[in-house]
């Protein structure tokens, strides 16, 4: 009689429901019973069903030993309502299930709950924005850029057109890392960490990413007291002072030196009831309706305690700050009450720990629509929270460090060109002023013409260059920027003026060429004396 462990993932509550129904239908002992002088085959009493199912749930790692008999009765009521079981006469739905000797049986068929259709999703891990990603709704081609004014020497070093030192590259416009960019990085990396821990292809099936508020994450990380409790900017969202005083009274029992009310027998029970009534009338559970499936999915990691704590840490960062603060104060009070041996019994018939779980589980975790196992899942989660609340409600250091390093890296990254050692002196383009479409078109057409023309003039007037080197560089410039070159030298005559032809020197005549032509040597007769 074992439950299959249902790990994290979408529709975990539905999977657990179907798993429990299958085990109950296939393994619940059936036998012959008599009722009002009549015998019924293959049936069971309500008390037998409660006994068997209670033991099954307590031994299951999906629910744990904290499941009470009362919760088991509530689950069997839902079984009856959903026609998993029926009474011995075939009635179901409207009838109430009670822990007694009434006879029940299984119907011929009991369809399991279908799984919702999966929405389309991307299998890639959530991609956080890059440094040079354009803002949403814009493209690189349409970003207005203020032209940078620089002298010819900077352009010469930056582009080195004439000598061809810089390879062809794509022009990337730098944009400042705004507050919205930082918030998007926090949101994307936080959700990416959660997706990685849960081992899911997508988070779309367990929460609506569009409803995740990045401001909540940043506030929960940085706006905290020395004790790690969230500090609210809006004081109207604080706990009422009378609720906070009541919680301090029970958390510090019997060290209530600031308590002004007279003590009487049963005073602690009335204080506890006051707190329970306030939390029981919240419009939304502390973990919110939106994050119900996410927290239920994390429950599948409880066998891996360290991973479960990390996943709960991230999920709790997604909470609104006022919810996180209330949860922190409530869990601290609940834990101190359970550990306080001086605390009188707050309820007859229940242990203090069981009372805490049963009283506050619904105000901590609850689904907006009726979920068949939400009570059991909430009790399981609250039990784990009580045992590990100090770790769970801390800020995950690894996540915070990773995001802070990422933001710091993006803020110090700059575009580098080979050989451009003067880039640090250039001011980055700014986007603080909106320009008209006409001005943008003018800047796009002529914004880079003026610096290129200045560079061309610098090459022309450079007296250190020989005519041969200057002609070579001008040819390379003409090939790279024909429009700028054509504007400077509209005609071949204007280009020829730059290199006027020098008169050719006449060749010098050799002295020996001016003499008589060479005569062959004629041997003469020598006269002997």
Legacy VTK file of the C-alpha trace (Angstrom):
# vtk DataFile Version 3.0
C-alpha trace
ASCII
DATASET POLYDATA
POINTS 529 float
0.000 0.000 0.000
2.398 2.655 -1.289
1.924 5.916 -3.084
3.976 6.561 -6.167
6.063 9.689 -5.589
4.773 12.494 -7.822
7.601 14.887 -8.549
7.487 18.560 -9.484
5.717 19.627 -12.620
2.442 20.930 -13.983
-0.917 19.565 -12.852
0.615 17.912 -9.821
-2.615 18.207 -7.800
-4.533 16.396 -10.567
-1.865 13.692 -10.754
-2.057 13.153 -6.985
-5.861 12.984 -7.132
-5.812 10.319 -9.850
-3.074 8.392 -8.040
-5.032 8.384 -4.777
-8.282 7.394 -6.497
-6.615 4.486 -8.282
-5.022 3.165 -5.088
-8.260 3.525 -3.150
-10.365 1.729 -5.776
-7.932 -1.116 -6.377
-6.717 -1.821 -2.834
-9.535 -0.893 -0.477
-10.677 -4.172 1.189
-14.239 -5.136 0.230
-16.388 -7.719 1.977
-19.937 -8.756 2.697
-21.974 -6.534 5.082
-25.477 -6.785 6.532
-27.715 -3.779 6.979
-31.329 -3.912 8.104
-31.672 -7.682 7.597
-30.172 -7.492 4.126
-26.776 -8.557 2.877
-24.612 -6.502 0.504
-21.609 -7.877 -1.328
-18.373 -6.017 -2.165
-18.891 -2.980 0.028
-17.360 -1.205 3.017
-18.421 1.028 5.864
-17.563 4.702 6.114
-15.406 4.070 9.190
-13.469 1.340 7.374
-12.838 3.687 4.459
-11.596 6.404 6.813
-9.272 3.996 8.622
-7.771 2.588 5.417
-7.432 5.864 3.534
-6.035 7.672 6.580
-3.258 5.106 6.886
-2.564 5.323 3.154
-2.170 9.112 3.274
-0.022 9.070 6.399
2.393 6.555 4.883
2.606 8.440 1.603
5.631 10.661 1.015
3.374 12.947 -1.010
1.306 13.856 2.071
3.127 12.743 5.211
2.209 11.747 8.769
0.626 15.133 9.562
-2.623 14.147 7.816
-5.452 14.001 10.370
-8.527 11.824 10.437
-10.673 14.912 9.935
-8.858 15.716 6.700
-9.376 12.144 5.541
-13.125 12.507 6.118
-13.107 15.730 4.069
-11.365 13.928 1.226
-13.922 11.094 1.282
-16.674 13.717 1.064
-15.066 14.909 -2.139
-14.834 11.300 -3.321
-18.576 10.976 -2.815
-19.280 14.284 -4.543
-17.173 13.277 -7.585
-18.737 9.783 -7.748
-15.565 7.941 -6.815
-17.769 6.130 -4.300
-21.527 5.887 -3.808
-23.747 4.685 -1.020
-25.053 1.148 -1.062
-28.258 2.284 -2.822
-26.396 4.079 -5.590
-26.853 7.612 -4.290
-24.009 10.168 -4.547
-23.380 13.853 -4.985
-25.734 15.518 -2.542
-25.366 13.025 0.281
-23.019 13.845 3.150
-20.254 11.501 4.187
-19.766 10.895 7.901
-17.414 8.717 9.924
-19.949 6.009 10.835
-21.206 2.529 9.866
-23.008 3.621 6.714
-22.292 1.330 3.746
-20.629 2.459 0.527
-19.433 0.801 -2.653
-17.517 1.625 -5.793
-19.524 2.491 -8.923
-18.938 0.379 -12.037
-16.749 3.057 -13.589
-14.934 5.965 -12.047
-13.388 8.242 -14.671
-10.238 9.971 -13.575
-9.803 13.685 -13.926
-8.433 14.679 -17.364
-5.340 16.802 -17.638
-5.752 20.247 -19.173
-4.293 20.774 -22.596
-0.737 22.012 -22.410
-0.194 25.491 -23.816
2.560 25.925 -26.372
5.901 26.654 -24.830
9.538 26.983 -25.711
11.903 24.308 -24.513
14.730 26.770 -24.068
15.577 28.068 -20.624
14.333 31.593 -20.042
16.692 34.009 -21.780
17.587 37.103 -19.832
18.251 40.311 -21.794
21.690 40.910 -23.237
23.670 44.130 -23.001
23.166 45.127 -26.646
19.552 43.942 -27.003
17.336 46.760 -28.301
14.415 47.900 -26.143
11.090 46.164 -26.718
9.287 47.380 -29.831
12.358 48.871 -31.517
14.973 47.705 -33.981
18.602 48.609 -34.381
17.925 50.319 -37.718
15.417 52.783 -36.275
17.236 53.864 -33.113
18.006 57.608 -33.299
21.653 58.255 -32.561
23.312 61.568 -31.820
26.459 61.828 -33.976
29.743 61.820 -32.085
32.021 64.789 -32.839
35.643 63.744 -33.170
38.737 64.967 -34.927
40.444 63.323 -37.841
43.092 61.655 -35.689
40.413 59.721 -33.743
38.770 58.608 -36.959
42.122 57.649 -38.358
42.953 55.478 -35.355
39.467 54.057 -35.047
38.912 53.006 -38.623
42.402 52.977 -40.170
40.806 53.043 -43.572
43.925 53.769 -45.515
46.070 50.993 -44.121
43.259 48.474 -43.670
43.970 47.416 -40.060
40.322 47.060 -38.945
38.219 44.217 -40.358
34.652 44.829 -41.433
32.303 44.958 -38.419
28.689 45.682 -37.576
27.904 49.012 -35.991
26.309 48.431 -32.561
24.620 51.288 -30.771
25.184 51.260 -27.044
22.227 51.922 -24.769
22.343 52.743 -21.116
21.327 50.091 -18.569
18.120 51.630 -17.272
16.108 50.725 -14.199
13.671 48.808 -16.403
16.580 46.784 -17.827
17.775 45.892 -14.316
14.263 44.855 -13.274
13.932 42.636 -16.337
17.271 40.980 -15.565
16.143 40.248 -11.987
12.873 38.759 -13.204
14.372 36.683 -16.020
17.251 35.240 -14.013
15.029 34.491 -11.004
12.541 32.562 -13.123
15.387 30.844 -14.957
16.803 29.613 -11.634
13.384 28.304 -10.570
12.885 26.528 -13.890
16.303 24.908 -13.594
15.685 23.655 -10.041
12.281 22.211 -10.936
13.700 20.598 -14.077
10.860 21.854 -16.279
10.870 22.735 -19.961
8.752 25.782 -19.236
7.197 27.645 -16.314
4.157 28.637 -18.361
2.283 25.575 -17.095
2.624 26.375 -13.395
2.452 30.187 -13.340
1.689 33.136 -15.567
5.049 34.812 -16.101
3.364 38.063 -17.143
1.943 38.429 -13.631
5.371 38.166 -11.985
6.337 41.619 -10.728
10.071 42.299 -10.828
9.697 45.198 -8.362
8.454 42.720 -5.736
11.588 40.603 -6.169
13.966 43.551 -5.777
12.040 44.921 -2.773
12.054 41.540 -1.033
15.820 41.279 -1.521
16.988 44.722 -0.433
14.258 46.271 1.768
14.691 44.103 4.848
15.451 44.665 8.509
18.387 43.257 10.448
16.207 40.270 11.333
15.499 39.652 7.635
11.857 40.789 7.771
10.574 42.831 4.841
10.145 46.571 5.464
7.095 48.061 3.746
7.102 51.486 2.139
3.319 51.749 2.393
2.516 51.563 6.114
-1.200 51.156 5.392
-0.453 47.564 4.301
1.051 46.667 7.662
-0.633 44.254 10.044
-3.147 46.027 12.323
-1.461 47.007 15.551
-3.848 44.896 17.631
-3.055 41.778 15.582
0.671 42.467 15.836
0.385 42.936 19.608
-1.516 39.658 19.937
1.116 37.820 17.895
3.942 39.273 19.987
2.094 38.219 23.150
1.896 34.557 22.126
5.334 34.495 20.488
6.979 35.790 23.686
4.756 33.911 26.187
5.123 34.182 29.230
7.507 37.132 28.736
4.724 39.597 27.962
6.031 42.516 29.981
4.327 45.035 27.693
0.925 43.381 27.994
-1.493 45.810 29.658
-4.614 43.640 29.585
-5.442 41.742 32.789
-4.603 38.023 32.698
-7.412 35.532 33.254
-7.991 31.829 32.767
-8.145 31.062 29.064
-6.685 34.442 28.077
-4.169 32.833 25.709
-6.972 30.989 23.881
-8.826 34.247 23.236
-5.654 35.892 21.952
-5.021 32.963 19.634
-8.624 33.086 18.371
-8.191 36.791 17.584
-5.163 36.045 15.420
-6.821 33.069 13.725
-9.936 35.127 12.893
-7.864 37.868 11.265
-5.856 35.491 9.074
-8.932 33.416 8.324
-10.724 36.401 6.763
-7.982 37.398 4.330
-9.275 37.942 0.795
-6.396 35.943 -0.642
-3.991 33.409 0.884
-0.535 34.672 1.725
1.052 32.640 -1.073
-1.523 34.115 -3.508
-3.828 32.303 -5.897
-1.480 32.982 -8.795
1.426 31.039 -7.252
-0.638 28.059 -6.021
0.503 25.679 -8.773
4.119 26.800 -8.396
4.215 26.025 -4.656
2.363 22.733 -5.171
4.912 21.792 -7.818
7.780 22.504 -5.407
6.192 20.072 -2.929
7.343 17.307 -5.243
10.942 18.037 -4.196
10.498 17.471 -0.461
12.469 14.224 -0.693
15.422 16.410 -1.779
15.315 18.840 1.108
18.068 21.168 -0.081
16.564 21.594 -3.540
13.101 22.095 -2.058
14.385 24.876 0.210
16.068 26.622 -2.724
12.899 26.396 -4.820
10.738 27.704 -1.963
13.194 30.573 -1.445
12.739 31.682 -5.040
8.953 31.253 -4.990
8.692 33.342 -1.822
10.670 36.122 -3.532
7.830 36.409 -6.064
5.317 37.309 -3.331
4.060 40.860 -2.821
6.155 42.437 -0.016
3.161 42.778 2.325
2.364 39.059 1.916
5.967 38.074 2.526
6.104 40.191 5.680
2.875 38.702 7.059
4.139 35.202 6.283
7.438 35.870 8.042
5.753 37.165 11.198
3.173 34.365 11.217
5.721 31.564 10.782
7.926 33.007 13.503
4.967 33.118 15.892
3.831 29.584 15.035
7.318 28.135 15.522
7.881 29.884 18.852
4.509 28.710 20.172
5.301 25.094 19.230
8.707 25.260 20.925
7.480 27.024 24.062
6.986 24.460 26.812
5.421 27.097 29.060
2.524 27.694 26.666
-0.770 26.287 28.006
-2.802 24.067 25.650
-4.621 26.284 23.151
-7.150 23.626 22.178
-8.508 20.500 23.791
-7.939 17.338 21.768
-5.221 18.736 19.483
-1.515 19.069 19.980
-0.050 22.528 19.559
1.756 21.703 16.328
-1.297 20.059 14.770
-3.413 23.021 15.843
-1.035 25.471 14.143
-1.102 23.511 10.907
-4.873 23.037 10.864
-5.603 26.657 11.793
-3.349 28.498 9.364
-2.845 26.124 6.418
-5.830 27.472 4.470
-4.805 31.112 4.917
-1.285 30.326 3.719
-2.012 28.127 0.678
-5.328 27.783 -1.082
-6.523 27.580 -4.677
-8.922 30.060 -6.217
-11.000 27.246 -7.688
-11.863 24.228 -5.598
-9.031 21.720 -5.798
-9.704 18.274 -4.413
-6.454 17.908 -2.465
-5.696 21.534 -1.585
-6.222 21.000 2.155
-3.773 18.094 2.296
-1.236 19.919 0.148
-1.529 23.075 2.250
-0.962 21.107 5.458
2.091 19.434 3.928
3.560 22.763 2.856
2.923 24.502 6.197
4.554 21.621 8.052
7.673 21.944 5.919
7.631 25.732 6.349
7.521 25.440 10.123
10.546 23.143 10.113
12.601 25.271 7.690
11.091 28.769 7.721
14.347 30.504 8.704
16.106 29.153 5.604
13.135 29.416 3.248
12.409 33.057 4.042
16.017 34.107 3.512
17.240 35.665 0.300
19.060 33.015 -1.804
22.651 34.217 -1.742
23.713 32.392 -4.904
20.910 33.946 -6.931
21.526 37.447 -5.586
25.270 37.242 -6.229
24.774 35.939 -9.757
22.345 38.712 -10.697
24.449 41.465 -9.129
27.532 40.257 -10.997
25.542 40.146 -14.215
24.302 43.727 -13.789
27.790 44.962 -12.875
29.228 43.242 -15.943
26.708 44.850 -18.268
27.423 48.257 -16.819
31.159 48.075 -17.434
31.191 46.405 -20.859
32.225 48.686 -23.772
32.614 48.227 -27.502
36.284 47.862 -28.420
37.898 48.313 -31.828
41.382 46.931 -32.505
43.935 49.701 -32.086
41.405 52.213 -30.781
43.127 52.967 -27.484
41.372 56.336 -27.262
37.883 54.864 -27.013
37.775 55.664 -23.328
37.752 59.359 -24.178
34.656 59.062 -26.350
31.280 59.779 -24.877
28.638 57.157 -25.559
25.578 58.178 -27.583
22.687 59.187 -25.389
18.973 58.771 -25.935
17.679 61.503 -23.665
16.049 63.625 -26.387
13.414 62.515 -28.834
14.002 63.772 -32.368
11.661 64.227 -35.308
11.582 61.776 -38.227
12.976 64.479 -40.526
15.948 65.091 -38.245
16.534 61.370 -37.921
16.608 60.939 -41.709
19.033 63.830 -42.023
21.329 62.351 -39.358
21.210 58.952 -40.974
22.114 60.407 -44.382
24.669 63.019 -43.380
25.658 62.255 -39.791
28.760 60.288 -40.816
29.633 62.332 -43.921
31.295 65.210 -42.124
33.822 63.114 -40.123
34.685 61.135 -43.269
35.208 64.328 -45.233
37.491 65.609 -42.456
39.473 62.381 -42.629
39.842 62.761 -46.393
41.142 66.292 -45.998
43.599 65.067 -43.398
44.993 62.550 -45.888
45.172 65.215 -48.620
47.020 67.788 -46.495
49.377 65.360 -44.809
52.812 66.651 -45.845
54.585 63.619 -44.400
53.126 61.297 -46.992
54.836 60.829 -50.306
52.835 61.201 -53.482
52.866 57.457 -54.029
51.538 56.677 -50.525
48.972 59.457 -50.767
47.670 58.138 -54.096
47.412 54.638 -52.635
45.405 55.813 -49.635
43.138 57.971 -51.756
42.362 55.005 -53.995
41.434 52.911 -50.938
39.273 55.749 -49.620
37.544 56.098 -52.994
36.796 52.386 -53.010
35.376 52.407 -49.451
33.467 55.709 -49.563
32.796 56.649 -53.201
30.125 59.223 -52.348
32.389 61.248 -50.053
35.242 61.000 -52.541
33.005 62.064 -55.450
31.844 65.102 -53.508
35.437 66.178 -52.868
36.682 65.421 -56.391
33.667 65.843 -58.702
35.787 65.804 -61.893
39.042 64.178 -62.957
40.489 67.673 -63.400
39.923 68.472 -59.704
41.708 65.278 -58.755
44.549 66.071 -61.158
45.098 69.416 -59.453
46.181 67.561 -56.344
49.088 65.979 -58.190
50.295 68.462 -60.825
52.588 66.998 -63.494
56.169 68.065 -63.180
58.238 68.799 -66.357
60.396 65.917 -67.330
64.142 66.716 -67.133
66.128 66.412 -70.383
68.599 63.562 -70.396
72.190 64.681 -69.950
74.527 64.062 -72.807
77.630 62.122 -72.111
80.907 63.916 -72.713
82.279 61.101 -74.702
79.237 61.187 -76.962
80.211 64.691 -78.114
83.604 63.503 -79.459
84.253 61.840 -82.766
82.914 58.443 -83.148
85.238 55.698 -82.149
87.702 54.797 -84.748
89.138 51.355 -84.906
92.769 51.093 -83.969
95.039 50.925 -86.883
98.382 49.324 -86.445
101.140 51.392 -87.828
104.557 50.442 -88.792
107.015 51.286 -86.236
110.250 52.900 -87.135
113.285 51.423 -85.712
116.116 53.513 -85.013
LINES 1 530
529 0 1 2 3 4 5 6 7 8 9 10 11 12 13 14 15 16 17 18 19 20 21 22 23 24 25 26 27 28 29 30 31 32 33 34 35 36 37 38 39 40 41 42 43 44 45 46 47 48 49 50 51 52 53 54 55 56 57 58 59 60 61 62 63 64 65 66 67 68 69 70 71 72 73 74 75 76 77 78 79 80 81 82 83 84 85 86 87 88 89 90 91 92 93 94 95 96 97 98 99 100 101 102 103 104 105 106 107 108 109 110 111 112 113 114 115 116 117 118 119 120 121 122 123 124 125 126 127 128 129 130 131 132 133 134 135 136 137 138 139 140 141 142 143 144 145 146 147 148 149 150 151 152 153 154 155 156 157 158 159 160 161 162 163 164 165 166 167 168 169 170 171 172 173 174 175 176 177 178 179 180 181 182 183 184 185 186 187 188 189 190 191 192 193 194 195 196 197 198 199 200 201 202 203 204 205 206 207 208 209 210 211 212 213 214 215 216 217 218 219 220 221 222 223 224 225 226 227 228 229 230 231 232 233 234 235 236 237 238 239 240 241 242 243 244 245 246 247 248 249 250 251 252 253 254 255 256 257 258 259 260 261 262 263 264 265 266 267 268 269 270 271 272 273 274 275 276 277 278 279 280 281 282 283 284 285 286 287 288 289 290 291 292 293 294 295 296 297 298 299 300 301 302 303 304 305 306 307 308 309 310 311 312 313 314 315 316 317 318 319 320 321 322 323 324 325 326 327 328 329 330 331 332 333 334 335 336 337 338 339 340 341 342 343 344 345 346 347 348 349 350 351 352 353 354 355 356 357 358 359 360 361 362 363 364 365 366 367 368 369 370 371 372 373 374 375 376 377 378 379 380 381 382 383 384 385 386 387 388 389 390 391 392 393 394 395 396 397 398 399 400 401 402 403 404 405 406 407 408 409 410 411 412 413 414 415 416 417 418 419 420 421 422 423 424 425 426 427 428 429 430 431 432 433 434 435 436 437 438 439 440 441 442 443 444 445 446 447 448 449 450 451 452 453 454 455 456 457 458 459 460 461 462 463 464 465 466 467 468 469 470 471 472 473 474 475 476 477 478 479 480 481 482 483 484 485 486 487 488 489 490 491 492 493 494 495 496 497 498 499 500 501 502 503 504 505 506 507 508 509 510 511 512 513 514 515 516 517 518 519 520 521 522 523 524 525 526 527 528
